[in-house]
Amino acid sequence: MAAASPTKKASVIITLVTIMLLLLASCSQGDGVPVTVWCNANSYYIDDPYSVSVVYMLQMLLNYTPWVSGHDIYKSFTHNGATAYGHATCSPAVDTSVCEACLSFVFHQATTICDRKVGARVVYVDNCTVRYENYAFTD
């Protein structure tokens, strides 16, 4: 087996550096404020009933969290025996529209970066956070 050429090695290194930079960029919003993302190592299939549970549970969190006192809520949703558990919070210092926008952003981060993972947690500085899992939890 022949060794890789210096050009091939350089191409691989450039590709890896580019991917790392893209990952770093995806973990901050346009204003440079960092987002922290944790993904559960376990995955589910797209046709798994859990995927429906996650979508509905996240929608409930988005619909209710900005409007409840303290912007802090737990929700769960069960579809065909598969339950998704979630928790969303916004800083009490932010108003409803800021909370709603912040949660939309972190939900997008969770479902994009942690695509088809049974759990995720996304923290946007101290403005808002979301977590979901396939088991009940308290933060």
N, C-alpha and C positions, 0 to 999 in steps of 0.2 A: 504494500500500500504506500503510495507516494505521499510525502509531507505536503501540507498546504503551502501555497505560495505566499510570499510576503504581502502581495496585493489582496489575496483572499483573506488573510489574517486581519489586515487593516480594515477591510470591508466589514468583517464580523464585529470588530471592536467599535467601529463607527455606528453600526446598527444597534449594538448593545447600549452605547452611550445615548443614542437618540431615544431608545425605549425608556431608559431611566429618566431622561429629562421630561419625556411625555408623562410618565407616571407622577413625577414631582409636580408638574404643571396641573395635572388632573386633581391634585390634592390641595389646591388653593383656588379661591374664587378670584375674579378679576382684580379685586383690590389688594390681593396678596395676603389676605387673612387665611391662616391655615385651617385645614379640615383634617381631622383624624378619622381613619376608617379601619375597622376591624371586621374581618369576615370569618364566619364559622367555617371550619375545614370541610364539613360534610355538605354534600350537594343533593338536589332533588331533580327529577326529570321534569321536562316541560309539561307533560300530560299528567303529572302527579296531582292529586286533589289538593295537596299542600300549596301548590302555586296559586290556586284560586283563593285559598285562605289568606295567603300573604297579601295579595292584591286588595281584597276587601278589608282586611284588618288595617293596612296602611291608609286606605281611603278613609276609614272611620277615624283614625288618628288625625289625619289632615282636616277632616270636617269638624272635629270636636275640640282638639287641643287649643286652638287660638281663642276659643270662646269660653272655656271654663276658667274659673277663678284660679289664678296662680299658673295657668298654662302648663299643667302637669296631669297627664292622664295615662292610664293603662287600659288596653282593650284586647280582646281576643275574638277570633272568628273560626268557626269549624265548618268544613265542607267535606262531606263523605268520610267523616271520622278523622280527618287531618286538621289539627288545630294550630293556628299561628297566634303567638302571643306577642304583644307589642307595648312599648312605652315611648311616649314623646313628651318633650318638655321645651318650653321657651323661657327665657329670662323673664321674670315678672316685670322687669323694667321696660320691656318692649311692648308696643301696642299690637292690636289684633292683626293688622295688615303686615307688619314686619314679621310677626310670628308665622303667619301663613306663608309668606315668601321664603322665609328661612327654612321652614319645614319642607316646602316643595323642593328646595335646593338639596337638602340632606337626603330626602327620599330618593331623588334622582341619583345622587351619589351612591346610596346604598344599593339600589336596584341595578345600577350600571356596573360599579366596581365589584360588587358581590353577587353578580348575576347567578341565579339559581343556587345560592348557598342557603342552607336552612336557617342561618342567622347572620345578622349584621348589626354593627353599631357605628353610627356616624356622629361625630361631635364637631360642631361649627363654633370654635372658640368657646365662649360662654353664652352665646345667643340662643342656640337650640341644639337639641340632640334627639336622635331616634335610635331605638334598638328593637329588633324582633328576633324571635327564636322559635323553635318547635317544642319548647318546654316552658312551663310557667317560671317566672323569675321576678325578683324585685331589685331595683338599683339602689 
